[in-house]
Amino acid sequence: MRPDVLVVIPNGGALSASCVQSLAAAGLNPMLIPASVNTLPERRNEAVRALLNSDLDWLLFVDSDMGFEPLALDKLLAVADPVNRPVVGALCFGLQHRDPDGMGGFDTKPFPTLFDFVKGTFEIRWDYPRAAVTRVAATGCAFLLIHRDVLAKFDDGTWFDRARLGTELLGEDLSFCLRAGALQIPVYVHTGVPTTHFKHLWLSEEDYWRQVAFRAAQKELAAMAKQETAGATA
């Protein structure tokens, strides 16, 4: 039986259709907290205070533009632990706007929100283990499960206040992970819990052919796996 979890969505507007459908399929009834880019850190802190003032043990942040499987939360809870894995995120992706495409838009690139701490800064872990629970230096809050004992260790109430790392002002999610790391609190990502992230991007011919090549590779791998299975059972 799933334990009671405080599910919080900091919401700057209407929820995406995928988020609404995912919440309904999972049977989740979230607390909606009005938030903007500027107020997001304090709204997340508000959610933390709500959890600590309740009898609940777990807080789940879900961004309003996320889609996820009905059992996504259950899968995180299955690997989470108050001591050994008190912070566990799902596999989420962000979107980088890179160079101008010469047609009024930008070249875009998805990136996994798994970060390592390398030479004094957070770097994206581009090659992550598939369908595994892996420790990271930081991850985002798009679908993030946190145990109350972690939050109780912060004695100054600055859980998600934006922090500086050198000259860089970090987002509230990396700021939380930076503080957690300083307190020796481990952070994990379960790459076997996929999500989708609704984003606006510029599609081009290059994207089309990239998808064609990807689908062809998927079919080839599936055919190889089928042959190996047939050979093993022959």
C-alpha positions in Angstrom: 0.0 0.0 0.0 1.3 3.4 -1.0 2.1 5.7 2.0 0.5 9.1 2.1 2.7 11.6 0.2 2.3 15.3 0.0 2.3 16.0 -3.7 3.0 19.7 -4.6 2.8 21.4 -7.9 4.2 25.0 -8.0 1.9 26.3 -10.7 2.3 29.5 -12.8 -0.8 28.9 -14.9 -2.9 26.0 -16.2 -1.5 22.5 -15.9 -0.4 20.8 -19.1 -2.8 18.2 -20.4 -0.2 15.5 -19.9 0.2 16.5 -16.3 -3.6 16.5 -15.6 -4.0 13.0 -17.3 -0.9 11.6 -15.4 -2.2 12.8 -12.0 -5.6 11.3 -12.7 -4.1 8.0 -13.8 -1.9 7.8 -10.7 -4.7 8.8 -8.4 -2.8 11.8 -7.0 -4.5 14.9 -5.6 -1.8 17.6 -5.5 -1.5 20.8 -3.6 -1.3 23.6 -6.1 0.9 26.5 -5.1 0.8 29.7 -7.3 4.3 30.4 -8.4 6.3 32.5 -10.9 9.9 32.3 -11.9 10.8 34.9 -9.3 8.7 33.3 -6.5 9.5 29.7 -7.2 12.2 29.3 -4.5 9.9 30.6 -1.7 6.9 28.6 -3.0 9.0 25.4 -2.7 10.1 26.5 0.8 6.4 26.9 1.6 5.7 23.3 0.5 8.5 22.1 2.8 7.0 24.0 5.7 3.6 22.4 4.9 5.2 18.9 5.0 7.1 19.6 8.3 3.8 20.8 9.9 2.0 17.6 8.9 2.3 14.0 9.9 3.5 12.9 6.4 7.0 11.6 5.7 7.4 12.2 2.0 7.2 15.3 -0.2 6.9 14.9 -4.0 7.4 17.9 -6.3 5.9 17.7 -9.7 6.2 20.4 -12.3 3.1 21.5 -14.1 4.4 20.6 -17.5 5.4 17.0 -16.7 3.9 13.7 -17.9 4.6 10.4 -16.1 3.4 6.8 -15.7 0.7 5.8 -13.3 3.2 3.9 -11.1 6.0 6.5 -11.3 5.6 7.5 -7.6 5.3 3.9 -6.5 8.5 3.1 -8.3 10.4 5.9 -6.5 9.0 4.9 -3.2 10.1 1.3 -3.8 13.8 2.3 -4.0 13.7 5.3 -1.6 14.8 5.0 2.0 14.8 7.6 4.8 18.5 7.1 5.5 20.2 5.6 2.5 18.1 7.1 -0.4 16.2 10.0 1.1 16.1 12.1 -2.1 15.2 10.3 -5.3 14.2 11.8 -8.7 12.7 10.4 -11.8 14.4 10.5 -15.2 13.7 14.0 -16.5 14.9 16.1 -19.4 15.5 19.8 -19.9 16.0 21.6 -23.2 19.0 23.7 -24.2 18.6 26.6 -26.7 22.0 26.6 -28.4 23.0 28.5 -31.6 20.6 30.5 -33.8 19.4 28.3 -36.7 19.5 31.1 -39.3 15.8 31.0 -39.7 14.7 33.0 -36.7 14.8 30.1 -34.2 17.4 28.1 -32.3 19.0 24.8 -32.4 17.8 22.9 -29.4 19.2 19.9 -27.5 17.5 17.8 -24.8 19.7 17.0 -21.7 19.2 14.6 -18.8 18.8 16.3 -15.5 21.6 14.3 -13.9 24.5 16.3 -12.7 28.0 15.5 -11.3 30.1 17.9 -9.4 33.3 18.4 -11.4 36.1 20.9 -10.7 33.8 23.1 -8.6 30.8 23.2 -10.9 27.8 21.0 -11.9 28.2 19.2 -15.2 25.5 17.2 -17.0 26.0 13.4 -17.0 25.2 12.8 -20.7 25.8 9.0 -20.5 23.7 7.8 -17.6 23.0 4.1 -16.7 19.7 2.9 -18.0 17.0 1.5 -15.8 19.1 2.0 -12.7 19.2 3.9 -9.4 22.3 6.1 -9.6 23.7 8.6 -7.2 24.2 12.1 -8.5 25.5 15.4 -7.2 22.3 17.1 -8.2 19.0 16.8 -10.2 16.0 19.0 -10.9 12.7 19.2 -9.1 10.5 18.3 -12.0 9.6 14.9 -10.3 11.5 14.7 -7.1 10.7 12.7 -3.9 12.2 14.0 -0.6 11.9 12.5 2.9 11.0 14.9 5.8 14.2 14.0 7.8 16.3 15.5 5.1 14.3 18.8 5.3 14.5 18.8 9.1 18.3 18.9 8.9 18.2 22.4 7.3 18.1 24.6 10.4 17.9 28.0 8.6 14.8 27.4 6.4 16.7 28.1 3.2 16.0 24.8 1.5 15.4 26.2 -2.0 16.8 29.7 -1.7 19.0 30.3 -4.7 22.7 30.0 -3.9 25.8 31.1 -5.7 28.5 28.8 -6.9 31.4 31.0 -7.7 30.0 33.7 -9.9 27.0 31.6 -11.0 23.5 32.0 -9.5 22.1 28.5 -9.4 18.4 27.6 -9.9 16.5 26.7 -6.8 16.8 22.9 -7.6 20.6 22.8 -7.9 20.8 25.1 -4.9 18.9 22.6 -2.8 21.1 19.8 -4.0 24.2 21.9 -3.2 23.1 22.4 0.4 22.1 18.7 0.7 25.6 17.7 -0.5 27.2 20.0 2.1 25.1 18.1 4.8 26.2 14.7 3.4 22.7 13.9 2.2 22.8 11.6 -0.8 20.7 12.4 -3.9 19.7 9.7 -6.4 17.9 9.4 -9.8 16.0 6.4 -10.8 16.5 6.2 -14.6 13.9 3.4 -14.8 11.2 6.0 -14.0 10.7 7.9 -17.3 8.9 11.2 -17.7 8.0 13.6 -20.5 8.5 17.3 -20.4 6.3 19.6 -22.4 8.5 22.1 -24.2 8.4 24.5 -27.2 11.1 23.9 -29.8 11.9 24.5 -33.5 11.7 21.3 -35.5 13.9 21.0 -38.6 14.7 18.5 -41.3 17.7 17.4 -39.2 15.3 16.5 -36.4 13.2 14.4 -38.8 16.1 12.4 -40.1 17.5 11.9 -36.6 14.2 10.4 -35.6 14.1 8.2 -38.7 17.6 6.9 -37.8 16.6 6.4 -34.2 13.5 4.4 -35.0 15.4 2.2 -37.5 18.0 1.5 -34.8 15.2 0.6 -32.3 13.7 -1.9 -34.8 17.1 -3.4 -35.5 17.8 -3.9 -31.7 14.3 -5.4 -31.2 14.9 -7.8 -34.0 18.3 -8.8 -32.6 16.8 -9.3 -29.1 14.0 -11.5 -30.6 16.6 -13.6 -32.5 18.6 -14.1 -29.3 15.5 -15.1 -27.4 14.5 -17.6 -30.1 18.0 -19.0 -30.1 18.1 -19.4 -26.4 14.8 -21.3 -26.3 15.5 -23.5 -29.4 
